[in-house]
Amino acid sequence: MKLSFFFRNSIIMKQSATKKFFSMRFTHEFKKTHTTPQGQSDSALLSGHSQHRDGGGITETTTPVPSADTQPAGSAGITGRRLWEKSPSHSYSQGTGGQKTTETFTKRTPAPQDTRSLGQTLPPQPPQATTRPVSHGVASCQPKNHIVFLKTHKTASSTILNILYRYGDSRNLTFALPALRHSQLFYPMTFAAHFVEGFQSKTVKEYNIMCNHMRFMPEEVKKVMPEETFYFSILRNPVSMMESIFIYYKSIATFHKTRSLEEFLADPWKFYNTSLPNNHYAKNLLAFDFGFSDGSIGSDEETQAKLAISMIEKNFDLILLSEYFDESMILLKNALCWTLDDVVSFKLNSRNNDSRMKLHPDTIDKIKVWNLLDWKIYLHFNATFWRTVDLMGGQERMKQEVAMLKQKREQLTKTCLLEGGAVDPSQVKDKDLSPFQYGAAVIQGYNLNPELKGPIRKQCLDLITPELQYTAALYEKQFPQLSFNQHLSQKQPASRKATISRSRSLNPKVSTEKRLAQGGLRQQDHSIRHQKIFPKVPPTRSLRSVP
């Protein structure tokens, strides 16, 4: 039987535990390879608070780990989805030259969880004593062009979005963009297939990449994307993530009455109210992004965390960690069979250091308790990082590739950027490249080298184009007629007013309906499309959500 919500390895779980964990508004029927002891499919509701994870990076085991208040870089953990655990042993090959050697990979054992109290990134885990495939032969993979990236919040995901945008844009791939020119797939609403532009009208025959913010709903995503799609996401240490969330989303109801993060954590339930708009940002945000509901958090948190981890592993091929961003990009490159040029990037949607807070150890512990589900999920994927690196070629190979990636970034920095790095928004000279500013964080941007011309100028410009501007450009590229109509629609009120005034002066008895017709009906067409997507939401009421 098929699992409908998250995961694709076979696991056995009791129906009673499932019912406690999966409740609330949405019910998902597992439709893959999971059956209960009674042989029936589990019903699951996954909706809730987001989960963030930090993973081990590629460094020597003696290297000090970064503290929770350091800036994320990236790491990754590959999940069990369609990988090695479906049979006792498999062959695996990967490499760039020489002769191929293959060993046997046996079913992995659960990774130990680190229970230390400080909010530091966990130290690298030593390679597991498992036999696994080792290959030094020529890779036989083909680049993957069907991709779903679950874009989580405050996890360096905007930089990954830019990587995917550039890759797809340069190859004329089709993006599953939000309908009605939205920048997100109507987050925080749980994703539905008709949120994608062109899906309902069937104007798009096949989508290649889905990567805008959404609240994950696997069965709906599968309606849009082909079966062979590669799924991945990125997590961050919930401690450093909470600090970033508090600064960036300071204006939401949960945070705006508090003077500091410490004040909020001293009595969080005094300020936290799930019924208020956007308050999902304040607790277990990663879990929420993955589709889990706040109501699913009950007494047995250990069981809930295990179920969440299992589902993420079953639905996703790769989980990245922002603390070791470069290492994560190497793992992503290898998994997608891409090149280093495909994954090189500049940081986007990143704040300056002035708005960063150093956290007290007591605050760190309180964050872990408050975001316990996120923390447990993060621990799991952190512990699996080194196994993933080992499976994909080992630490030495990773170090070499990371060094090459950094070298490419340094070369592009010298070529592309006027100041040799990011600048505060007030210093961005081209206002079309100004990053969106929200909350108390100061989001930095870049100045393009004015002497650039030709293809290198386009490459550099794409590297520094902020998310909202790039999304709008892709929308116009994929849907030129819709973009044209909507641009006219935005201008319509003024022209319609002038037309109505002229009609009245010529014929005072002309009906309002005819005047509107003379002024154009594109605004009404936009409202009709809105009603088709959101039948219960009035067209005059905009769906508001912060980026």
C-alpha positions in Angstrom: 0.0 0.0 0.0 1.2 3.5 -0.7 2.1 6.1 1.9 0.6 9.5 1.2 2.3 11.9 3.4 6.0 11.7 4.0 8.1 8.7 3.9 9.1 5.9 1.6 10.9 3.3 3.6 8.8 0.7 5.3 8.3 1.2 9.0 5.9 -0.3 11.5 4.1 2.0 13.8 1.0 1.6 16.0 -2.2 3.1 15.0 -2.8 4.6 18.4 0.5 6.6 18.3 -0.3 7.7 14.7 -3.7 9.0 15.8 -2.2 11.0 18.6 0.3 12.6 16.3 -1.7 13.1 13.2 -4.8 15.1 13.9 -6.2 18.6 13.0 -7.4 19.9 9.6 -5.7 17.8 7.0 -5.7 14.0 6.7 -3.2 12.2 4.6 -3.3 8.6 3.7 0.0 6.8 3.5 0.3 5.3 0.1 3.8 3.9 -0.3 5.2 0.9 1.4 4.0 1.4 5.0 1.3 -0.8 6.6 0.2 -1.2 10.1 0.4 -4.5 12.0 -3.2 -5.0 11.1 -2.4 -4.5 7.4 -4.2 -1.2 7.1 -2.9 2.1 5.8 -2.1 4.7 8.3 -4.0 8.0 8.2 -1.8 11.0 8.8 -2.2 14.7 9.3 1.0 16.5 9.0 0.8 20.2 9.5 2.4 22.3 12.1 5.6 23.9 13.3 8.8 24.1 11.3 11.9 22.0 12.0 15.4 23.2 11.6 18.6 21.3 11.8 22.3 21.8 11.9 24.5 19.1 10.5 28.1 18.2 10.8 30.4 19.8 8.3 33.5 18.6 6.6 36.3 19.5 8.9 38.8 17.6 11.0 37.3 15.9 14.0 39.5 18.1 16.2 38.2 21.4 14.7 36.2 23.5 17.2 32.5 23.6 16.4 30.9 26.9 15.7 28.7 28.3 18.4 25.0 28.9 18.0 25.4 32.6 17.3 27.7 32.1 14.4 26.5 32.5 10.8 25.3 29.3 9.1 27.4 27.7 6.4 26.0 24.3 5.4 26.0 20.5 5.8 23.9 17.7 4.7 22.4 14.4 5.5 21.1 12.1 2.8 17.8 10.4 3.7 16.5 7.0 3.1 14.1 7.9 0.3 14.6 5.5 -2.6 18.2 4.9 -1.6 20.1 2.0 0.0 17.9 0.4 2.6 15.5 -1.4 0.4 17.6 -4.5 0.3 20.4 -6.0 2.5 23.1 -4.9 0.1 23.6 -2.8 -3.0 26.3 -1.6 -5.3 27.1 2.0 -5.5 29.5 3.9 -7.8 30.7 7.4 -8.0 33.9 9.2 -8.8 35.7 11.2 -11.5 38.5 9.0 -12.7 40.5 5.8 -12.3 39.1 2.3 -11.9 35.9 1.5 -10.1 35.9 -0.6 -7.0 32.6 -1.7 -5.4 32.0 -2.8 -1.9 28.8 -3.9 -0.1 26.7 -1.5 1.8 24.6 -2.9 4.6 21.5 -1.5 6.2 22.4 1.4 8.4 22.0 1.5 12.1 20.3 4.3 13.9 22.7 7.2 14.6 23.2 8.2 18.3 21.7 11.5 19.3 23.7 14.1 21.1 22.1 15.3 24.3 24.4 18.1 25.3 22.7 21.2 26.6 24.6 24.0 24.9 23.2 25.3 21.6 26.4 24.7 19.6 26.6 23.0 16.3 27.3 19.3 17.0 30.8 18.1 16.5 31.5 15.9 13.4 30.6 12.3 13.9 33.3 9.8 13.0 32.6 7.6 10.0 30.4 4.6 10.8 31.9 1.1 10.8 29.8 0.0 7.9 30.8 -1.6 4.6 29.6 0.5 1.8 30.2 1.1 -1.9 33.4 2.9 -2.8 33.9 4.0 -6.4 36.7 5.8 -8.2 35.2 5.2 -11.6 33.6 7.5 -14.1 30.2 8.6 -12.8 27.4 7.4 -15.0 24.7 9.8 -13.8 22.7 12.3 -15.8 21.9 15.8 -14.5 18.6 15.9 -12.7 16.1 18.5 -14.0 13.0 17.6 -12.0 13.5 19.0 -8.5 11.5 20.0 -5.5 13.2 22.2 -2.9 11.3 22.8 0.3 12.4 26.3 1.1 12.5 26.6 4.8 12.8 29.9 6.7 16.0 31.6 7.9 18.2 28.7 6.8 20.1 30.2 3.8 17.3 28.9 1.6 17.2 32.1 -0.4 20.7 31.5 -1.6 19.7 27.9 -2.7 16.7 29.4 -4.4 19.0 31.6 -6.5 21.1 28.6 -7.4 17.9 26.8 -8.7 16.7 29.9 -10.4 20.0 30.3 -12.3 20.2 26.7 -13.2 16.6 26.5 -14.6 16.7 29.9 -16.2 19.9 29.2 -18.2 18.4 25.9 -19.5 14.8 27.2 -20.1 13.3 24.8 -17.6 9.8 25.4 -16.3 9.3 26.6 -12.7 6.2 25.8 -10.7 5.7 29.5 -9.8 3.0 30.8 -7.5 -0.2 31.8 -9.2 -1.3 35.5 -9.4 2.4 36.7 -9.3 2.8 35.8 -5.7 6.3 35.3 -4.4 5.3 32.3 -2.3 3.1 29.3 -2.9 0.5 31.0 -0.7 2.3 30.2 2.5 1.4 29.6 5.3 -1.6 27.9 3.7 -1.0 24.2 3.3 0.1 23.6 -0.3 -2.4 22.7 -3.0 -1.7 22.0 -6.6 -3.8 24.8 -7.9 -1.6 27.3 -6.2 0.8 26.8 -9.1 0.4 29.1 -12.1 -0.7 27.2 -15.2 -1.7 24.0 -13.3 -5.5 24.7 -13.2 -5.7 26.1 -16.7 -3.4 23.2 -18.0 -1.3 25.8 -19.9 1.9 24.1 -18.6 2.4 20.5 -19.7 5.3 19.7 -17.4 7.1 21.5 -14.5 10.8 21.0 -13.8 11.5 22.9 -10.6 9.4 23.8 -7.5 11.3 25.9 -5.0 9.3 28.8 -3.6 8.1 28.9 0.0 5.3 26.5 0.7 3.9 24.5 3.5 4.6 20.9 2.4 1.8 18.6 1.4 3.3 15.6 -0.5 0.2 14.4 -2.2 -0.5 17.8 -3.7 3.1 18.3 -4.7 3.0 14.9 -6.6 0.0 16.2 -8.6 2.3 18.9 -10.0 5.7 17.2 -10.3 6.7 14.0 -12.1 7.4 10.8 -10.3 11.2 10.8 -10.8 11.5 14.2 -9.0 14.4 14.8 -6.6 13.3 16.2 -3.2 15.5 18.1 -0.9 15.5 20.7 1.9 17.7 22.5 4.3 17.7 22.8 8.1 19.4 24.9 10.7 20.3 24.7 14.4 17.0 25.8 16.1 19.0 27.9 18.5 20.7 30.2 16.0 17.5 30.0 13.9 15.4 31.3 16.8 17.7 34.3 17.3 17.3 35.1 13.6 13.6 34.6 13.6 13.1 36.9 16.6 15.0 39.7 14.8 13.5 39.2 11.3 9.9 38.7 12.5 9.9 41.1 15.4 6.6 42.7 14.1 4.5 39.5 14.5 2.0 39.4 17.3 4.0 37.0 19.4 7.2 39.1 19.4 6.2 42.8 19.0 5.3 43.3 22.7 8.5 41.8 24.0 11.7 43.8 24.5 14.0 40.9 24.0 14.2 37.3 23.2 15.1 36.6 26.8 11.9 38.3 28.0 9.9 36.2 25.5 11.5 32.9 26.6 11.0 33.7 30.3 7.2 33.2 29.8 6.5 32.3 26.1 2.9 31.2 26.7 2.2 34.7 27.9 2.9 36.0 24.4 2.3 33.0 22.1 -1.2 32.6 20.7 -1.7 30.2 17.8 -4.9 31.9 16.7 -3.1 35.2 15.8 -1.7 35.7 12.3 1.8 34.6 11.5 2.5 33.3 15.0 3.6 30.0 13.5 7.0 31.7 13.0 7.5 31.7 16.8 7.6 27.9 17.6 9.0 24.9 15.7 9.0 26.7 12.5 10.8 24.0 10.6 8.2 21.4 11.6 5.5 23.8 10.4 7.2 24.2 7.0 7.4 20.4 6.7 3.6 20.2 7.2 3.3 19.3 10.9 0.6 20.9 13.0 0.9 22.7 16.3 -1.9 20.6 17.6 0.1 17.4 17.0 2.5 18.3 19.8 1.2 16.5 22.8 2.5 14.4 25.7 4.6 11.9 23.9 7.1 14.2 22.2 9.6 11.4 21.7 7.2 9.4 19.6 6.2 12.5 17.6 9.8 13.4 16.8 10.5 9.8 15.6 7.5 9.9 13.4 8.4 13.3 12.0 12.0 12.1 11.3 10.7 9.0 9.6 8.4 11.0 7.4 11.0 13.5 6.3 13.4 10.6 5.4 10.7 8.9 3.4 9.8 12.0 1.4 13.1 13.7 0.8 16.2 12.4 -1.0 18.6 14.9 0.7 18.6 17.1 3.8 21.1 19.9 3.9 22.3 21.8 6.9 23.1 25.5 6.7 26.0 25.5 9.2 28.1 23.8 6.6 26.7 25.4 3.5 29.7 24.7 1.2 29.7 21.0 2.1 26.0 20.9 1.5 26.4 22.3 -1.9 29.0 19.6 -2.8 26.6 16.9 -1.6 23.8 18.6 -3.6 26.0 18.8 -6.7 26.9 15.2 -6.5 23.3 14.1 -5.9 22.0 16.1 -8.9 25.0 15.3 -11.1 25.7 19.0 -11.5 28.9 20.9 -11.8 30.7 23.3 -9.3 29.6 26.2 -11.6 26.0 25.2 -11.0 26.2 25.5 -7.2 28.5 28.4 -6.7 26.7 31.4 -5.1 26.8 34.6 -3.1 24.9 34.9 0.1 21.4 36.4 -0.4 18.8 37.7 2.1 21.6 37.8 4.7 21.7 40.4 7.5 24.6 42.5 8.6 26.4 41.7 11.9 25.0 44.7 13.8 21.6 43.0 14.3 23.0 39.7 15.6 22.7 38.8 19.2 25.0 36.7 21.4 23.0 34.2 23.4 23.4 33.4 27.1 23.6 29.6 27.9 20.3 29.8 29.8 18.7 31.3 26.7 20.1 28.5 24.5 18.6 25.9 26.8 15.2 27.6 26.8 15.2 27.7 23.0 15.7 24.0 22.9 12.9 23.3 25.2 10.5 25.7 23.4 11.4 24.3 20.0 11.8 20.7 21.2 10.4 19.1 18.0 12.8 21.1 15.8 15.7 20.3 18.1 15.2 16.5 18.0 14.8 16.5 14.3 18.0 18.6 14.0 19.9 16.2 16.2 19.0 13.3 14.0 20.1 14.8 10.8 23.2 16.3 12.3 24.3 12.8 13.4 23.7 11.3 9.9 25.9 13.9 8.1 29.3 12.1 8.2 27.7 8.9 7.0 26.4 10.8 4.0 29.8 12.3 3.3 31.4 8.9 3.6 28.9 7.4 1.1 29.6 10.1 -1.4 33.3 9.8 -1.5 34.8 10.5 1.9 36.2 13.4 3.8 39.3 14.0 1.7 37.4 14.2 -1.5 34.9 16.6 0.2 37.7 18.9 1.4 39.1 19.1 -2.1 35.8 20.0 -3.7 34.9 22.5 -1.0 38.3 24.2 -1.7 37.5 24.4 -5.4 34.1 25.8 -4.7 35.5 28.5 -2.5 38.1 29.3 -5.1 35.4 29.8 -7.7 33.4 32.0 -5.4 36.5 34.2 -4.7 37.1 34.6 -8.4 33.5 35.6 -9.0 33.7 38.0 -6.1 36.6 39.8 -7.6 35.0 39.9 -11.1 31.4 40.7 -10.2 31.3 42.9 -7.1 32.2 46.5 -6.9 33.1 46.6 -3.2 34.3 43.0 -3.1 31.4 41.9 -0.9 27.9 42.6 0.5 26.9 46.2 1.5 24.1 47.6 3.6 20.9 48.5 1.6 21.5 52.2 1.8 24.7 51.6 -0.2 23.1 49.6 -3.0 23.4 51.9 -6.0 21.0 50.1 -8.4 17.6 50.2 -6.6 16.4 47.4 -8.8 18.8 45.2 -6.9 17.8 46.4 -3.5 16.9 43.4 -1.2 13.5 43.4 0.5 13.7 44.8 4.1 11.5 43.4 6.8 11.6 43.5 10.6 14.6 44.7 12.6 17.2 42.9 10.4 19.3 44.9 8.0 19.4 42.7 4.8 22.4 43.3 2.7 22.8 43.5 -1.1 25.5 43.9 -3.7 26.8 46.4 -6.3 27.6 45.1 -9.7 30.9 45.9 -11.4 29.8 48.5 -14.0 32.6 47.5 -16.4 31.1 44.1 -17.1 29.7 43.3 -20.5 28.2 40.3 -22.3 27.7 36.8 -20.8 29.8 37.5 -17.7 27.7 40.5 -16.8 24.5 38.4 -17.0 26.1 35.7 -14.9 27.1 38.2 -12.2 23.8 40.0 -12.3 21.9 36.7 -11.8 24.1 35.9 -8.9 23.1 39.0 -7.0 19.5 39.4 -8.1 17.3 39.3 -4.9 14.5 36.7 -4.6 11.5 38.9 -5.3 13.0 40.5 -8.4 14.2 37.2 -9.9 10.8 35.6 -9.2 9.0 38.4 -11.1 11.4 38.1 -14.0 10.8 34.3 -14.3 7.1 34.9 -14.2 7.3 37.3 -17.1 9.5 34.9 -19.0 7.1 31.9 -18.5 3.8 33.7 -18.7 4.3 36.9 -20.8 0.6 37.3 -21.7 -0.5 37.0 -18.1 2.2 39.4 -17.0 1.1 41.9 -19.6 -2.6 41.6 -18.6 -1.7 42.0 -14.9 0.5 45.0 -15.6 -2.5 46.6 -17.3 -4.7 45.5 -14.5 -2.5 47.4 -12.0 -2.8 50.5 -14.1 -6.5 50.1 -14.7 -8.0 52.1 -11.9 -6.6 55.4 -13.1 -7.5 54.8 -16.8 -10.9 53.5 -15.8 -11.6 56.6 -13.7 -10.7 58.8 -16.7 -12.9 56.8 -19.0 -15.8 56.9 -16.6 -15.5 60.6 -16.2 -15.4 61.1 -20.0 -18.4 58.8 -20.4 -20.4 60.8 -17.8 -19.6 64.0 -19.5 -20.8 62.7 -22.9 -23.8 60.7 -21.7 -24.8 61.0 -18.0 -27.3 58.1 -18.4 -24.6 55.5 -19.3 -24.9 52.6 -16.9 -22.1 51.8 -14.4 -21.7 48.4 -16.1 -21.1 50.0 -19.5 -18.6 52.5 -18.0 -16.7 49.7 -16.4 -16.7 47.8 -19.7 -15.4 50.9 -21.5 -12.7 51.1 -18.8 -11.6 47.5 -19.3 -12.4 44.2 -17.7 -8.9 43.0 -16.9 -9.3 43.8 -13.2 -12.4 41.7 -13.1 -10.6 38.9 -14.9 -7.9 38.9 -12.2 -10.6 38.7 -9.5 -12.2 35.8 -11.3 -8.9 33.9 -11.3 -8.5 34.7 -7.6 -11.9 33.2 -6.9 -11.0 30.1 -8.8 -7.9 29.6 -6.7 -9.4 30.7 -3.4 -13.2 30.3 -3.6 -13.7 31.3 0.0 -11.4 34.3 0.0 -12.9 37.6 -1.2 -10.8 39.1 -4.1 -10.5 42.4 -2.2 -8.8 40.6 0.7 -5.1 40.0 0.0 -3.4 36.9 1.4 -0.8 38.4 3.7 2.3 36.7 4.8 5.8 37.8 5.5 8.7 36.6 3.3 
